[in-house]
C-alpha cells in the first residue's frame, strides 16, 4: 500500500475527521480512507462549461470557423517590437530590480517580497 502525506490541513478539518472517526469507531487513518473511497465511488456530475454546445447555439458554427481564423493568423506578418522602438523587457526588469535593490531571481525559484 502507498503512503500519502498531507500538509497544511486546516485544524477545523482535522477536528471534523477526528469526530467522524470516533463516531464510526475507526482510527483517523481508516476514516480518511473511507472518506476518499466514498468520494471516488460517488458518481461525478459532468463539468458544464460557460460556453459549450449545450449553452451556446452558435458553438458549432464558431468551432468550424477556427481553422480559417488560424490560417489568417498564420498568414499575417509577424510584428517585431524593435521596429516600434519598444524597450527590451529584460532591460526593464533589470532596471526595476536595481531600483528596488533586489537580487536577480534564481532559475526555478520564485521571489516573494
N, CA, C and O atoms as CSV, one atom per row, in Angstrom:
chain,resi,resn,atom,element,x,y,z
A,1,UNK,N,N,0.831,-1.186,0.000
A,1,UNK,CA,C,0.000,0.000,0.000
A,1,UNK,C,C,0.873,1.245,0.000
A,1,UNK,O,O,1.990,1.248,0.518
A,2,UNK,N,N,0.343,2.283,-0.584
A,2,UNK,CA,C,1.071,3.546,-0.682
A,2,UNK,C,C,0.834,4.402,0.556
A,2,UNK,O,O,-0.129,4.208,1.298
A,3,UNK,N,N,1.729,5.338,0.752
A,3,UNK,CA,C,1.607,6.304,1.839
A,3,UNK,C,C,1.449,7.691,1.233
A,3,UNK,O,O,2.187,8.076,0.326
A,4,UNK,N,N,0.478,8.432,1.746
A,4,UNK,CA,C,0.250,9.804,1.293
A,4,UNK,C,C,0.436,10.726,2.494
A,4,UNK,O,O,-0.103,10.478,3.573
A,5,UNK,N,N,1.195,11.775,2.292
A,5,UNK,CA,C,1.395,12.767,3.346
A,5,UNK,C,C,0.672,14.045,2.932
A,5,UNK,O,O,0.918,14.591,1.857
A,6,UNK,N,N,-0.215,14.507,3.791
A,6,UNK,CA,C,-0.952,15.740,3.528
A,6,UNK,C,C,-0.422,16.827,4.448
A,6,UNK,O,O,-0.291,16.627,5.655
A,7,UNK,N,N,-0.123,17.963,3.872
A,7,UNK,CA,C,0.401,19.080,4.651
A,7,UNK,C,C,-0.605,20.222,4.675
A,7,UNK,O,O,-1.451,20.346,3.789
A,8,UNK,N,N,-0.497,21.041,5.692
A,8,UNK,CA,C,-1.280,22.274,5.814
A,8,UNK,C,C,-2.782,22.034,5.873
A,8,UNK,O,O,-3.563,22.815,5.328
A,9,UNK,N,N,-3.186,20.955,6.533
A,9,UNK,CA,C,-4.615,20.721,6.707
A,9,UNK,C,C,-5.152,21.682,7.765
A,9,UNK,O,O,-4.531,21.855,8.814
A,10,UNK,N,N,-6.289,22.301,7.501
A,10,UNK,CA,C,-6.866,23.212,8.493
A,10,UNK,C,C,-7.228,22.462,9.780
A,10,UNK,O,O,-7.694,21.324,9.733
A,11,UNK,N,N,-7.011,23.104,10.915
A,11,UNK,CA,C,-7.307,22.484,12.209
A,11,UNK,C,C,-8.763,22.043,12.298
A,11,UNK,O,O,-9.066,20.981,12.843
A,12,UNK,N,N,-9.654,22.857,11.765
A,12,UNK,CA,C,-11.081,22.528,11.834
A,12,UNK,C,C,-11.375,21.230,11.079
A,12,UNK,O,O,-12.181,20.417,11.530
A,13,UNK,N,N,-10.722,21.037,9.932
A,13,UNK,CA,C,-10.914,19.812,9.156
A,13,UNK,C,C,-10.417,18.599,9.939
A,13,UNK,O,O,-11.074,17.559,9.951
A,14,UNK,N,N,-9.272,18.724,10.587
A,14,UNK,CA,C,-8.733,17.626,11.404
A,14,UNK,C,C,-9.718,17.283,12.520
A,14,UNK,O,O,-9.976,16.109,12.785
A,15,UNK,N,N,-10.262,18.301,13.168
A,15,UNK,CA,C,-11.237,18.074,14.242
A,15,UNK,C,C,-12.461,17.335,13.718
A,15,UNK,O,O,-12.962,16.418,14.370
A,16,UNK,N,N,-12.947,17.734,12.537
A,16,UNK,CA,C,-14.121,17.079,11.960
A,16,UNK,C,C,-13.828,15.611,11.643
A,16,UNK,O,O,-14.667,14.742,11.880
A,17,UNK,N,N,-12.643,15.343,11.110
A,17,UNK,CA,C,-12.275,13.960,10.788
A,17,UNK,C,C,-12.143,13.146,12.072
A,17,UNK,O,O,-12.562,11.990,12.119
A,18,UNK,N,N,-11.565,13.741,13.111
A,18,UNK,CA,C,-11.440,13.041,14.393
A,18,UNK,C,C,-12.817,12.689,14.958
A,18,UNK,O,O,-13.019,11.582,15.457
A,19,UNK,N,N,-13.760,13.627,14.882
A,19,UNK,CA,C,-15.116,13.370,15.375
A,19,UNK,C,C,-15.777,12.243,14.589
A,19,UNK,O,O,-16.400,11.352,15.165
A,20,UNK,N,N,-15.631,12.294,13.256
A,20,UNK,CA,C,-16.204,11.226,12.431
A,20,UNK,C,C,-15.592,9.877,12.780
A,20,UNK,O,O,-16.302,8.875,12.868
A,21,UNK,N,N,-14.295,9.849,12.975
A,21,UNK,CA,C,-13.607,8.600,13.315
A,21,UNK,C,C,-14.135,8.049,14.639
A,21,UNK,O,O,-14.366,6.847,14.763
A,22,UNK,N,N,-14.325,8.923,15.627
A,22,UNK,CA,C,-14.864,8.481,16.917
A,22,UNK,C,C,-16.282,7.948,16.756
A,22,UNK,O,O,-16.627,6.912,17.325
A,23,UNK,N,N,-17.105,8.656,15.982
A,23,UNK,CA,C,-18.491,8.234,15.778
A,23,UNK,C,C,-18.578,6.866,15.108
A,23,UNK,O,O,-19.495,6.092,15.383
A,24,UNK,N,N,-17.622,6.573,14.229
A,24,UNK,CA,C,-17.642,5.307,13.485
A,24,UNK,C,C,-16.698,4.261,14.080
A,24,UNK,O,O,-16.458,3.215,13.478
A,25,UNK,N,N,-16.168,4.555,15.265
A,25,UNK,CA,C,-15.226,3.646,15.929
A,25,UNK,C,C,-14.084,3.242,15.004
A,25,UNK,O,O,-13.743,2.065,14.894
A,26,UNK,N,N,-13.503,4.233,14.345
A,26,UNK,CA,C,-12.395,3.992,13.425
A,26,UNK,C,C,-11.205,4.854,13.826
A,26,UNK,O,O,-11.336,5.850,14.538
A,27,UNK,N,N,-10.049,4.434,13.346
A,27,UNK,CA,C,-8.879,5.296,13.507
A,27,UNK,C,C,-9.016,6.456,12.522
A,27,UNK,O,O,-9.828,6.403,11.598
A,28,UNK,N,N,-8.232,7.482,12.722
A,28,UNK,CA,C,-8.265,8.616,11.793
A,28,UNK,C,C,-7.882,8.143,10.397
A,28,UNK,O,O,-8.488,8.559,9.409
A,29,UNK,N,N,-6.881,7.278,10.313
A,29,UNK,CA,C,-6.440,6.748,9.022
A,29,UNK,C,C,-7.580,6.001,8.321
A,29,UNK,O,O,-7.821,6.199,7.131
A,30,UNK,N,N,-8.280,5.140,9.075
A,30,UNK,CA,C,-9.401,4.389,8.494
A,30,UNK,C,C,-10.504,5.337,8.026
A,30,UNK,O,O,-11.104,5.129,6.971
A,31,UNK,N,N,-10.765,6.370,8.809
A,31,UNK,CA,C,-11.813,7.324,8.447
A,31,UNK,C,C,-11.453,8.076,7.176
A,31,UNK,O,O,-12.306,8.279,6.311
A,32,UNK,N,N,-10.200,8.488,7.057
A,32,UNK,CA,C,-9.771,9.206,5.853
A,32,UNK,C,C,-9.875,8.299,4.635
A,32,UNK,O,O,-10.317,8.739,3.573
A,33,UNK,N,N,-9.472,7.037,4.775
A,33,UNK,CA,C,-9.600,6.083,3.657
A,33,UNK,C,C,-11.067,5.932,3.274
A,33,UNK,O,O,-11.396,5.899,2.088
A,34,UNK,N,N,-11.939,5.841,4.255
A,34,UNK,CA,C,-13.375,5.715,3.989
A,34,UNK,C,C,-13.907,6.938,3.241
A,34,UNK,O,O,-14.674,6.804,2.287
A,35,UNK,N,N,-13.501,8.121,3.676
A,35,UNK,CA,C,-13.938,9.358,3.016
A,35,UNK,C,C,-13.449,9.389,1.572
A,35,UNK,O,O,-14.204,9.744,0.667
A,36,UNK,N,N,-12.196,9.020,1.357
A,36,UNK,CA,C,-11.644,9.011,-0.004
A,36,UNK,C,C,-12.366,7.998,-0.888
A,36,UNK,O,O,-12.665,8.287,-2.046
A,37,UNK,N,N,-12.649,6.809,-0.346
A,37,UNK,CA,C,-13.365,5.800,-1.137
A,37,UNK,C,C,-14.749,6.296,-1.534
A,37,UNK,O,O,-15.171,6.118,-2.677
A,38,UNK,N,N,-15.450,6.913,-0.602
A,38,UNK,CA,C,-16.779,7.449,-0.913
A,38,UNK,C,C,-16.698,8.519,-1.991
A,38,UNK,O,O,-17.538,8.563,-2.890
A,39,UNK,N,N,-15.702,9.369,-1.908
A,39,UNK,CA,C,-15.560,10.446,-2.893
A,39,UNK,C,C,-15.265,9.890,-4.276
A,39,UNK,O,O,-15.784,10.395,-5.272
A,40,UNK,N,N,-14.440,8.857,-4.347
A,40,UNK,CA,C,-14.067,8.280,-5.640
A,40,UNK,C,C,-15.221,7.484,-6.241
A,40,UNK,O,O,-15.426,7.511,-7.454
A,41,UNK,N,N,-15.972,6.779,-5.404
A,41,UNK,CA,C,-17.059,5.936,-5.899
A,41,UNK,C,C,-18.317,6.729,-6.236
A,41,UNK,O,O,-19.160,6.264,-7.003
A,42,UNK,N,N,-18.445,7.915,-5.669
A,42,UNK,CA,C,-19.626,8.746,-5.919
A,42,UNK,C,C,-19.637,9.167,-7.384
A,42,UNK,O,O,-18.625,9.645,-7.898
A,43,UNK,N,N,-20.768,8.995,-8.060
A,43,UNK,CA,C,-20.821,9.412,-9.472
A,43,UNK,C,C,-20.539,10.907,-9.597
A,43,UNK,O,O,-21.122,11.730,-8.890
A,44,UNK,N,N,-19.647,11.230,-10.497
A,44,UNK,CA,C,-19.273,12.626,-10.710
A,44,UNK,C,C,-20.171,13.241,-11.779
A,44,UNK,O,O,-20.364,12.663,-12.849
A,45,UNK,N,N,-20.707,14.399,-11.484
A,45,UNK,CA,C,-21.504,15.088,-12.492
A,45,UNK,C,C,-20.555,15.700,-13.515
A,45,UNK,O,O,-19.522,16.258,-13.145
A,46,UNK,N,N,-20.895,15.602,-14.790
A,46,UNK,CA,C,-20.003,16.167,-15.802
A,46,UNK,C,C,-19.887,17.678,-15.642
A,46,UNK,O,O,-20.838,18.355,-15.251
A,47,UNK,N,N,-18.714,18.182,-15.949
A,47,UNK,CA,C,-18.484,19.620,-15.868
A,47,UNK,C,C,-19.297,20.345,-16.927
A,47,UNK,O,O,-19.390,19.900,-18.070
A,48,UNK,N,N,-19.870,21.441,-16.543
A,48,UNK,CA,C,-20.585,22.277,-17.504
A,48,UNK,C,C,-19.757,23.529,-17.716
A,48,UNK,O,O,-19.422,24.241,-16.770
A,49,UNK,N,N,-19.440,23.778,-18.944
A,49,UNK,CA,C,-18.644,24.944,-19.273
A,49,UNK,C,C,-19.565,26.116,-19.576
A,49,UNK,O,O,-20.702,25.933,-20.010
A,50,UNK,N,N,-19.061,27.316,-19.343
A,50,UNK,CA,C,-19.870,28.502,-19.599
A,50,UNK,C,C,-20.264,28.587,-21.062
A,50,UNK,O,O,-21.376,28.996,-21.396
A,51,UNK,N,N,-19.340,28.194,-21.933
A,51,UNK,CA,C,-19.635,28.193,-23.362
A,51,UNK,C,C,-19.450,26.762,-23.853
A,51,UNK,O,O,-18.341,26.228,-23.832
A,52,UNK,N,N,-20.520,26.158,-24.286
A,52,UNK,CA,C,-20.478,24.780,-24.754
A,52,UNK,C,C,-21.637,24.577,-25.725
A,52,UNK,O,O,-22.488,25.456,-25.858
A,53,UNK,N,N,-21.684,23.437,-26.400
A,53,UNK,CA,C,-22.808,23.190,-27.315
A,53,UNK,C,C,-24.164,23.273,-26.610
A,53,UNK,O,O,-25.171,23.632,-27.220
A,54,UNK,N,N,-24.175,22.932,-25.306
A,54,UNK,CA,C,-25.445,22.966,-24.572
A,54,UNK,C,C,-25.883,24.387,-24.223
A,54,UNK,O,O,-27.075,24.649,-24.066
A,55,UNK,N,N,-24.924,25.302,-24.102
A,55,UNK,CA,C,-25.263,26.653,-23.649
A,55,UNK,C,C,-25.232,27.702,-24.748
A,55,UNK,O,O,-25.745,28.807,-24.571
A,56,UNK,N,N,-24.628,27.358,-25.890
A,56,UNK,CA,C,-24.450,28.360,-26.944
A,56,UNK,C,C,-24.859,27.785,-28.297
A,56,UNK,O,O,-24.190,26.888,-28.809
A,57,UNK,N,N,-25.943,28.285,-28.883
A,57,UNK,CA,C,-26.401,27.744,-30.165
A,57,UNK,C,C,-25.434,27.996,-31.323
A,57,UNK,O,O,-25.521,27.326,-32.352
A,58,UNK,N,N,-24.522,28.944,-31.170
A,58,UNK,CA,C,-23.578,29.227,-32.263
A,58,UNK,C,C,-22.264,28.459,-32.102
A,58,UNK,O,O,-21.318,28.686,-32.856
A,59,UNK,N,N,-22.201,27.567,-31.138
A,59,UNK,CA,C,-20.973,26.823,-30.832
A,59,UNK,C,C,-20.399,26.114,-32.061
A,59,UNK,O,O,-19.229,26.297,-32.397
A,60,UNK,N,N,-21.204,25.329,-32.710
A,60,UNK,CA,C,-20.720,24.530,-33.850
A,60,UNK,C,C,-20.256,25.428,-34.989
A,60,UNK,O,O,-19.245,25.149,-35.635
A,61,UNK,N,N,-20.987,26.492,-35.229
A,61,UNK,CA,C,-20.614,27.443,-36.282
A,61,UNK,C,C,-19.252,28.077,-35.977
A,61,UNK,O,O,-18.403,28.199,-36.861
A,62,UNK,N,N,-19.056,28.475,-34.728
A,62,UNK,CA,C,-17.784,29.088,-34.351
A,62,UNK,C,C,-16.655,28.068,-34.357
A,62,UNK,O,O,-15.522,28.391,-34.717
A,63,UNK,N,N,-16.964,26.832,-33.956
A,63,UNK,CA,C,-15.944,25.785,-33.963
A,63,UNK,C,C,-15.443,25.529,-35.376
A,63,UNK,O,O,-14.248,25.319,-35.583
A,64,UNK,N,N,-16.345,25.543,-36.343
A,64,UNK,CA,C,-15.970,25.316,-37.742
A,64,UNK,C,C,-15.139,26.472,-38.300
A,64,UNK,O,O,-14.389,26.287,-39.259
A,65,UNK,N,N,-15.266,27.653,-37.711
A,65,UNK,CA,C,-14.527,28.821,-38.194
A,65,UNK,C,C,-13.078,28.845,-37.698
A,65,UNK,O,O,-12.270,29.623,-38.205
A,66,UNK,N,N,-12.744,28.019,-36.733
A,66,UNK,CA,C,-11.404,28.048,-36.136
A,66,UNK,C,C,-10.292,27.805,-37.152
A,66,UNK,O,O,-9.331,28.574,-37.162
A,67,UNK,N,N,-10.362,26.776,-38.017
A,67,UNK,CA,C,-9.254,26.573,-38.966
A,67,UNK,C,C,-9.014,27.782,-39.874
A,67,UNK,O,O,-7.866,28.128,-40.153
A,68,UNK,N,N,-10.077,28.418,-40.330
A,68,UNK,CA,C,-9.930,29.590,-41.191
A,68,UNK,C,C,-9.274,30.741,-40.420
A,68,UNK,O,O,-8.386,31.413,-40.944
A,69,UNK,N,N,-9.706,30.962,-39.195
A,69,UNK,CA,C,-9.107,32.017,-38.378
A,69,UNK,C,C,-7.632,31.725,-38.106
A,69,UNK,O,O,-6.798,32.630,-38.134
A,70,UNK,N,N,-7.317,30.457,-37.843
A,70,UNK,CA,C,-5.928,30.090,-37.596
A,70,UNK,C,C,-5.079,30.338,-38.835
A,70,UNK,O,O,-3.946,30.807,-38.729
A,71,UNK,N,N,-5.623,30.023,-40.015
A,71,UNK,CA,C,-4.892,30.262,-41.266
A,71,UNK,C,C,-4.631,31.756,-41.458
A,71,UNK,O,O,-3.548,32.147,-41.895
A,72,UNK,N,N,-5.617,32.590,-41.132
A,72,UNK,CA,C,-5.433,34.037,-41.247
A,72,UNK,C,C,-4.334,34.523,-40.303
A,72,UNK,O,O,-3.508,35.357,-40.672
A,73,UNK,N,N,-4.337,33.998,-39.104
A,73,UNK,CA,C,-3.304,34.383,-38.137
A,73,UNK,C,C,-1.933,33.950,-38.638
A,73,UNK,O,O,-0.971,34.714,-38.570
A,74,UNK,N,N,-1.848,32.722,-39.143
A,74,UNK,CA,C,-0.566,32.204,-39.633
A,74,UNK,C,C,-0.041,33.010,-40.818
A,74,UNK,O,O,1.171,33.139,-40.988
A,75,UNK,N,N,-0.945,33.556,-41.641
A,75,UNK,CA,C,-0.530,34.299,-42.828
A,75,UNK,C,C,-0.206,35.764,-42.527
A,75,UNK,O,O,0.467,36.424,-43.318
A,76,UNK,N,N,-0.673,36.263,-41.408
A,76,UNK,CA,C,-0.423,37.679,-41.112
A,76,UNK,C,C,1.046,37.867,-40.731
A,76,UNK,O,O,1.650,36.988,-40.116
A,77,UNK,N,N,1.615,39.016,-41.098
A,77,UNK,CA,C,3.034,39.241,-40.819
A,77,UNK,C,C,3.290,39.353,-39.315
A,77,UNK,O,O,2.479,39.890,-38.560
A,78,UNK,N,N,4.427,38.834,-38.918
A,78,UNK,CA,C,4.830,38.924,-37.510
A,78,UNK,C,C,5.365,40.326,-37.245
A,78,UNK,O,O,6.109,40.882,-38.053
A,79,UNK,N,N,4.983,40.878,-36.124
A,79,UNK,CA,C,5.449,42.210,-35.761
A,79,UNK,C,C,6.645,42.084,-34.827
A,79,UNK,O,O,6.648,41.275,-33.899
A,80,UNK,N,N,7.645,42.888,-35.087
A,80,UNK,CA,C,8.828,42.908,-34.246
A,80,UNK,C,C,8.772,44.158,-33.374
A,80,UNK,O,O,8.744,45.272,-33.899
A,81,UNK,N,N,8.755,43.991,-32.043
A,81,UNK,CA,C,8.684,45.164,-31.165
A,81,UNK,C,C,9.821,46.150,-31.400
A,81,UNK,O,O,9.662,47.348,-31.163
A,82,UNK,N,N,10.971,45.656,-31.866
A,82,UNK,CA,C,12.102,46.557,-32.108
A,82,UNK,C,C,11.797,47.546,-33.230
A,82,UNK,O,O,12.360,48.640,-33.265
A,83,UNK,N,N,10.898,47.160,-34.155
A,83,UNK,CA,C,10.505,48.065,-35.232
A,83,UNK,C,C,9.733,49.272,-34.703
A,83,UNK,O,O,9.638,50.297,-35.378
A,84,UNK,N,N,9.191,49.151,-33.515
A,84,UNK,CA,C,8.371,50.218,-32.942
A,84,UNK,C,C,9.077,50.899,-31.777
A,84,UNK,O,O,8.450,51.603,-30.985
A,85,UNK,N,N,10.367,50.686,-31.678
A,85,UNK,CA,C,11.192,51.273,-30.631
A,85,UNK,C,C,10.670,50.936,-29.233
A,85,UNK,O,O,10.756,51.749,-28.313
A,86,UNK,N,N,10.132,49.733,-29.089
A,86,UNK,CA,C,9.698,49.278,-27.772
A,86,UNK,C,C,10.928,48.870,-26.971
A,86,UNK,O,O,11.851,48.271,-27.521
A,87,UNK,N,N,10.952,49.184,-25.687
A,87,UNK,CA,C,12.117,48.817,-24.885
A,87,UNK,C,C,12.187,47.303,-24.672
A,87,UNK,O,O,11.171,46.608,-24.671
A,88,UNK,N,N,13.394,46.822,-24.494
A,88,UNK,CA,C,13.620,45.405,-24.235
A,88,UNK,C,C,13.127,45.087,-22.821
A,88,UNK,O,O,13.536,45.738,-21.859
A,89,UNK,N,N,12.255,44.095,-22.694
A,89,UNK,CA,C,11.681,43.774,-21.389
A,89,UNK,C,C,12.752,43.322,-20.399
A,89,UNK,O,O,12.630,43.573,-19.200
A,90,UNK,N,N,13.792,42.662,-20.884
A,90,UNK,CA,C,14.878,42.239,-19.995
A,90,UNK,C,C,15.520,43.451,-19.334
A,90,UNK,O,O,15.805,43.445,-18.136
A,91,UNK,N,N,15.738,44.467,-20.118
A,91,UNK,CA,C,16.354,45.688,-19.600
A,91,UNK,C,C,15.423,46.372,-18.593
A,91,UNK,O,O,15.885,46.885,-17.574
A,92,UNK,N,N,14.124,46.380,-18.872
A,92,UNK,CA,C,13.157,46.987,-17.947
A,92,UNK,C,C,13.150,46.254,-16.604
A,92,UNK,O,O,13.115,46.882,-15.546
A,93,UNK,N,N,13.183,44.941,-16.656
A,93,UNK,CA,C,13.193,44.145,-15.420
A,93,UNK,C,C,14.466,44.424,-14.633
A,93,UNK,O,O,14.425,44.604,-13.416
A,94,UNK,N,N,15.588,44.458,-15.328
A,94,UNK,CA,C,16.869,44.729,-14.669
A,94,UNK,C,C,16.831,46.100,-13.978
A,94,UNK,O,O,17.248,46.228,-12.826
A,95,UNK,N,N,16.337,47.103,-14.673
A,95,UNK,CA,C,16.255,48.450,-14.094
A,95,UNK,C,C,15.357,48.462,-12.863
A,95,UNK,O,O,15.674,49.098,-11.857
A,96,UNK,N,N,14.244,47.760,-12.952
A,96,UNK,CA,C,13.302,47.702,-11.842
A,96,UNK,C,C,13.947,47.053,-10.620
A,96,UNK,O,O,13.783,47.538,-9.500
A,97,UNK,N,N,14.674,45.966,-10.829
A,97,UNK,CA,C,15.346,45.292,-9.718
A,97,UNK,C,C,16.404,46.195,-9.093
A,97,UNK,O,O,16.560,46.235,-7.872
A,98,UNK,N,N,17.122,46.914,-9.939
A,98,UNK,CA,C,18.157,47.806,-9.415
A,98,UNK,C,C,17.534,48.909,-8.561
A,98,UNK,O,O,18.103,49.301,-7.542
A,99,UNK,N,N,16.373,49.406,-8.970
A,99,UNK,CA,C,15.682,50.438,-8.190
A,99,UNK,C,C,15.285,49.897,-6.822
A,99,UNK,O,O,15.358,50.607,-5.819
A,100,UNK,N,N,14.868,48.642,-6.789
A,100,UNK,CA,C,14.403,48.036,-5.542
A,100,UNK,C,C,15.528,47.348,-4.775
A,100,UNK,O,O,15.298,46.800,-3.697
A,101,UNK,N,N,16.739,47.372,-5.321
A,101,UNK,CA,C,17.886,46.697,-4.701
A,101,UNK,C,C,17.610,45.219,-4.445
A,101,UNK,O,O,17.955,44.685,-3.391
A,102,UNK,N,N,16.990,44.574,-5.412
A,102,UNK,CA,C,16.701,43.147,-5.310
A,102,UNK,C,C,17.742,42.361,-6.086
A,102,UNK,O,O,18.200,42.792,-7.144
A,103,UNK,N,N,18.114,41.197,-5.550
A,103,UNK,CA,C,18.998,40.332,-6.339
A,103,UNK,C,C,18.204,39.702,-7.475
A,103,UNK,O,O,16.986,39.564,-7.361
A,104,UNK,N,N,18.851,39.320,-8.554
A,104,UNK,CA,C,18.132,38.654,-9.637
A,104,UNK,C,C,17.560,37.326,-9.150
A,104,UNK,O,O,18.159,36.658,-8.306
A,105,UNK,N,N,16.414,36.951,-9.676
A,105,UNK,CA,C,15.781,35.690,-9.293
A,105,UNK,C,C,16.617,34.529,-9.790
A,105,UNK,O,O,17.196,34.581,-10.875
A,106,UNK,N,N,16.674,33.476,-8.979
A,106,UNK,CA,C,17.378,32.273,-9.393
A,106,UNK,C,C,16.439,31.443,-10.246
A,106,UNK,O,O,15.231,31.431,-10.014
A,107,UNK,N,N,16.979,30.761,-11.217
A,107,UNK,CA,C,16.165,29.934,-12.105
A,107,UNK,C,C,15.499,28.844,-11.280
A,107,UNK,O,O,16.146,28.176,-10.474
A,108,UNK,N,N,14.197,28.674,-11.492
A,108,UNK,CA,C,13.455,27.631,-10.802
A,108,UNK,C,C,12.927,28.037,-9.444
A,108,UNK,O,O,12.377,27.203,-8.726
A,109,UNK,N,N,13.080,29.294,-9.074
A,109,UNK,CA,C,12.551,29.756,-7.793
A,109,UNK,C,C,11.704,30.990,-8.011
A,109,UNK,O,O,11.838,31.694,-9.012
A,110,UNK,N,N,10.848,31.230,-7.069
A,110,UNK,CA,C,10.010,32.430,-7.120
A,110,UNK,C,C,10.518,33.407,-6.073
A,110,UNK,O,O,10.918,33.010,-4.979
A,111,UNK,N,N,10.499,34.661,-6.411
A,111,UNK,CA,C,10.901,35.695,-5.470
A,111,UNK,C,C,9.641,36.341,-4.921
A,111,UNK,O,O,8.826,36.868,-5.678
A,112,UNK,N,N,9.482,36.301,-3.619
A,112,UNK,CA,C,8.333,36.931,-2.983
A,112,UNK,C,C,8.858,37.994,-2.048
A,112,UNK,O,O,9.699,37.727,-1.189
A,113,UNK,N,N,8.356,39.199,-2.223
A,113,UNK,CA,C,8.824,40.312,-1.392
A,113,UNK,C,C,7.974,40.424,-0.159
A,113,UNK,O,O,8.206,41.302,0.673
